[in-house]
């Protein structure tokens, strides 16, 4: 049987949900059936180190997404892949207009967010008129599916819901011989949040929540970097948050998750948050903002976490205190995630799509 060639498309392999998922899929595709390669706008990012050696990297050396379309189309014409899998919203949008130029190639888009919340620029939204050109569109949550149908008139038969996978073996490898981070004080409760420092992740609200917890023995640890870094550091000063530590991007965030007393997701919207899955995979209880993006598909109340409205800063602070007073069963939390989102379960769904398309 002839192998199917799959060309994955991403801007880079820096730390992020889409990058993690594509890396996981490419690494675990059965090689007797599929031949994977990854086209990157820029060959950079920490996930390059985690790729299997037989995954070809195609580097088109294009710093800006808006300049990437022509070299992407040239690579598709040159390589003639059986499947093109575009895993980044803006690239997906641009590419949708040109799919019919390649009648022998099947095109799959993997959406990364609730589009109506995430894509606000009119010139980008224009391309979603052509989104039905895709043969299949993978959404991670019901919120994403419903949004595409209701706001962008995408045909329901084009849409497939596949939740994100958690690679337990990868996380366990990263946690082997791990110790509690030095910044985690034993006489304090340690709360962790992870994500890009941008408005979407809602860290401004989280800092306001911790403005109500300044007199408590609780430290907030934030992992990540981004354009709102200076703004958030200024907020820390203005609010007098001595119990807040910014750690920047961590190559191995898993010890921070494992040894935390609580993980908090403060996002204004999500696609299907990998870090919420990974916190659960580390056995850590979560408190998530009640936002769009599959949160209620991940959280099983009082088992692996809870949901609350972070815009109500006082009530969210009270919920943190209430959760920190309770004991949580880390094995039950892990099982809650593993039984629904393990890589074995989720990757099988991807492989089925690739085989049937």
C-alpha positions in Angstrom: 0.0 0.0 0.0 1.3 3.4 -1.0 2.2 5.7 2.0 0.2 8.9 2.2 2.5 12.0 2.4 1.3 14.6 4.9 2.6 18.1 4.9 1.9 19.9 8.2 2.1 23.8 8.2 3.0 25.9 11.2 4.7 29.3 11.7 7.3 27.7 14.0 7.7 25.1 16.7 7.8 27.5 19.7 5.9 26.5 22.9 2.2 26.5 22.2 -0.8 24.3 21.8 -0.8 23.9 18.0 2.9 23.3 18.0 2.6 20.6 20.7 -0.2 18.8 18.9 1.4 18.8 15.5 4.7 17.5 17.0 2.8 14.7 18.8 0.8 13.7 15.7 3.9 13.7 13.4 6.0 11.7 15.9 3.3 9.0 16.3 1.9 8.6 12.8 2.3 4.9 11.8 5.2 5.0 9.3 3.9 2.1 7.3 0.9 4.2 6.3 2.1 7.8 6.5 5.1 9.9 5.6 5.1 13.2 7.6 6.9 16.5 7.0 6.5 19.9 8.6 6.7 23.2 6.8 7.7 26.0 9.0 7.8 29.7 8.3 10.8 29.9 10.6 12.8 26.9 11.8 12.9 27.7 15.5 11.3 26.6 18.7 11.9 24.2 21.6 9.7 21.5 20.1 12.3 21.0 17.3 14.2 19.0 20.0 11.3 16.7 20.5 10.7 15.7 16.9 11.5 12.2 15.6 14.6 12.3 13.4 12.6 11.0 10.3 10.2 14.0 10.3 11.5 16.3 7.5 11.5 20.0 8.3 10.8 22.4 5.4 12.1 25.9 6.3 10.8 28.6 4.1 12.6 31.3 6.1 9.7 33.8 6.1 9.5 36.1 9.1 5.9 37.3 8.6 2.8 35.2 8.0 1.4 37.7 5.4 4.5 37.0 3.2 4.3 33.3 3.6 1.5 32.4 1.2 3.5 32.3 -2.1 6.3 30.1 -0.7 3.8 27.8 0.9 1.9 27.4 -2.4 5.2 26.8 -4.2 6.1 24.0 -1.8 2.7 22.4 -2.2 3.0 22.5 -6.0 6.6 21.1 -5.8 5.9 18.3 -3.3 2.4 17.3 -4.3 1.5 15.9 -0.8 -1.6 13.7 -0.5 -2.7 15.7 2.5 -2.0 19.3 3.6 -2.7 19.8 7.3 -2.6 23.5 8.2 -2.5 24.0 12.0 -2.6 27.8 12.5 -5.6 30.0 12.2 -4.2 32.9 10.1 -2.4 30.6 7.7 -5.5 28.4 7.4 -7.5 31.5 6.4 -5.1 32.6 3.7 -4.7 29.1 2.3 -8.5 28.5 2.0 -8.7 30.7 -1.1 -6.2 28.6 -3.1 -7.2 25.0 -2.3 -8.9 24.4 -5.6 -5.6 25.0 -7.4 -4.6 21.5 -6.1 -7.4 19.1 -7.0 -5.3 15.9 -6.1 -4.4 17.1 -2.6 -6.8 16.9 0.4 -6.7 19.9 2.7 -7.4 19.8 6.4 -7.5 22.8 8.7 -7.1 22.5 12.4 -8.7 25.5 14.1 -6.9 26.8 17.2 -9.5 29.1 18.8 -13.1 30.2 18.8 -12.7 32.2 15.6 -15.3 34.9 16.2 -13.5 35.8 19.5 -10.0 35.5 18.1 -10.1 36.9 14.6 -11.0 40.5 14.7 -9.2 42.0 11.7 -11.6 42.5 8.8 -9.1 41.5 6.1 -8.5 38.1 7.8 -12.2 37.4 8.4 -12.8 37.9 4.7 -10.9 34.7 3.9 -13.3 32.7 6.1 -15.8 33.0 3.2 -13.7 30.4 1.5 -13.3 28.1 4.5 -15.8 25.6 3.0 -13.1 24.8 0.4 -11.4 22.7 3.1 -12.2 19.0 2.9 -12.3 18.7 6.6 -11.9 21.2 9.5 -10.9 19.9 12.9 -12.2 21.6 16.0 -11.2 20.8 19.5 -14.5 21.7 21.2 -18.2 22.0 20.7 -17.8 25.8 21.2 -15.5 26.0 18.2 -17.8 23.9 16.0 -20.9 25.9 16.9 -19.0 29.2 16.4 -18.0 28.2 12.8 -21.5 27.1 11.9 -23.3 30.1 13.4 -20.9 32.9 12.6 -19.1 31.7 9.4 -21.7 29.5 7.8 -19.4 26.5 7.6 -21.1 23.3 6.5 -21.6 20.9 9.4 -20.4 17.9 7.4 -17.0 19.6 7.0 -16.5 19.8 10.8 -14.9 17.1 13.0 -14.5 17.5 16.7 -11.3 16.0 18.0 -10.1 17.0 21.5 -6.5 17.7 22.1 -4.3 14.7 23.3 -2.2 14.5 26.4 1.1 12.7 26.0 1.4 11.1 29.5 4.7 9.3 28.7 6.3 12.6 27.5 5.2 14.3 30.7 6.3 11.5 32.9 9.7 11.6 31.2 10.0 15.3 31.9 9.0 14.7 35.6 11.5 11.9 36.1 13.7 12.8 39.1 11.9 16.2 39.3 12.0 18.2 42.5 10.0 21.0 43.8 11.1 24.3 42.2 13.2 26.4 44.5 10.7 29.3 44.3 8.0 27.1 45.8 8.0 27.9 49.5 6.9 25.0 51.8 5.2 27.3 54.3 3.1 28.9 51.4 0.5 27.6 49.1 1.8 27.8 45.5 -0.6 28.6 42.7 0.6 28.4 39.1 -0.7 29.9 35.8 0.9 29.3 32.4 0.5 31.0 29.1 1.4 33.8 26.6 1.4 37.2 28.4 -1.4 38.6 26.2 -4.9 40.0 26.8 -6.5 36.7 25.7 -5.0 34.8 28.6 -6.6 37.2 31.2 -3.6 37.6 33.5 -4.7 41.2 34.2 -7.8 39.7 35.8 -5.7 37.1 37.7 -3.5 39.9 39.2 -6.6 41.8 40.3 -7.9 38.5 42.0 -4.6 38.3 43.8 -4.9 41.8 44.9 -7.6 40.3 47.3 -5.1 37.7 48.6 -2.1 39.9 49.5 -2.5 39.1 53.2 -2.6 35.3 52.6 0.3 32.8 52.5 -0.2 32.2 48.8 2.3 32.8 46.0 1.2 33.1 42.4 3.8 31.8 39.8 3.2 32.8 36.2 5.1 31.0 33.4 5.2 32.6 30.0 6.3 35.6 28.0 4.5 38.0 25.6 3.6 41.5 24.5 1.8 42.4 27.8 4.9 41.6 29.9 5.7 45.3 30.8 2.0 46.0 31.4 1.7 43.1 33.8 4.9 43.9 35.6 3.6 47.4 36.1 0.3 46.0 37.4 2.3 44.0 39.9 3.9 47.2 41.3 0.7 49.1 41.3 -1.2 46.4 43.2 1.7 45.8 45.5 1.8 42.0 44.7 4.9 40.8 46.6 3.4 37.3 46.4 3.7 37.1 42.6 6.7 35.7 40.6 7.1 35.9 36.8 9.2 33.0 35.7 9.2 33.6 31.9 9.0 30.7 29.5 10.2 27.4 31.0 11.5 24.6 28.8 10.2 22.1 31.3 7.1 23.5 33.0 5.9 20.2 34.4 7.6 20.4 37.8 5.8 23.7 38.3 2.5 22.0 37.6 3.2 18.9 39.5 4.2 20.6 42.8 1.6 23.3 42.7 -1.3 23.3 45.1 -3.6 24.7 42.4 -3.5 25.5 38.7 -5.5 28.5 37.5 -6.7 29.1 33.9 -7.6 32.8 33.6 -8.2 33.0 29.8 -10.9 35.1 28.2 -11.4 32.4 25.6 -9.6 29.3 24.5 -9.6 26.6 21.8 -9.1 23.6 24.0 -6.4 24.5 26.5 -3.5 22.0 26.5 -2.1 23.4 29.8 -5.4 22.6 31.6 -5.1 19.0 30.3 -1.4 18.9 31.3 -2.1 20.2 34.8 -4.5 17.4 35.3 -2.0 14.9 33.8 0.4 16.1 36.6 -2.3 15.4 39.2 -2.9 19.0 40.0 -6.4 20.4 40.7 -7.5 23.3 38.5 -9.7 26.4 38.8 -10.7 27.7 35.3 -12.5 30.9 34.2 -15.9 30.2 32.7 -15.0 31.0 29.1 -15.6 29.6 25.6 -13.3 26.8 24.4 -14.2 23.5 25.8 -13.5 24.2 29.5 -16.7 22.3 30.5 -15.6 19.4 28.4 -12.3 19.1 30.4 -13.4 20.0 34.0 -15.3 17.4 35.9 -16.5 19.4 38.9 -15.0 18.4 42.3 -13.0 15.6 40.5 -10.3 17.4 38.6 -11.2 21.0 39.0 -13.9 23.7 39.1 -15.2 26.6 37.0 -15.8 30.2 38.2 -16.2 33.7 36.8 -12.8 35.5 37.1 -14.4 38.9 36.2 -15.8 38.7 39.7 -12.4 39.1 41.4 -13.6 38.8 45.0 -15.6 35.6 44.4 -12.8 34.1 42.4 -10.3 34.9 45.2 -12.7 33.2 47.7 -12.9 30.1 45.5 -9.1 29.9 45.4 -9.0 30.0 49.2 -11.8 27.4 49.5 -10.0 25.0 47.1 -6.7 25.4 48.9 -8.2 24.4 52.2 -9.2 21.0 50.7 -7.2 17.9 49.9 -7.3 16.6 46.3 -6.7 13.0 45.0 -3.9 13.4 42.4 -4.5 9.9 41.0 -8.2 10.6 40.5 -7.3 13.8 38.7 -4.8 12.0 36.4 -7.4 9.3 35.7 -10.0 11.9 34.8 -7.7 13.2 32.1 -6.2 9.9 30.9 -9.5 8.2 30.5 -10.7 10.8 28.0 -7.7 12.6 26.5 -4.7 10.2 26.4 -2.7 10.4 23.2 -3.6 6.8 22.3 -7.4 7.7 22.3 -7.1 11.1 20.5 -4.4 10.2 17.9 -6.4 7.2 16.7 -9.1 9.7 15.7 -6.6 11.8 13.7 -5.3 8.7 12.0 -8.8 7.7 11.1 -9.4 11.1 9.4 -6.1 10.8 7.5 -7.0 7.3 6.3 -10.6 8.1 5.2 -10.1 11.5 3.6 
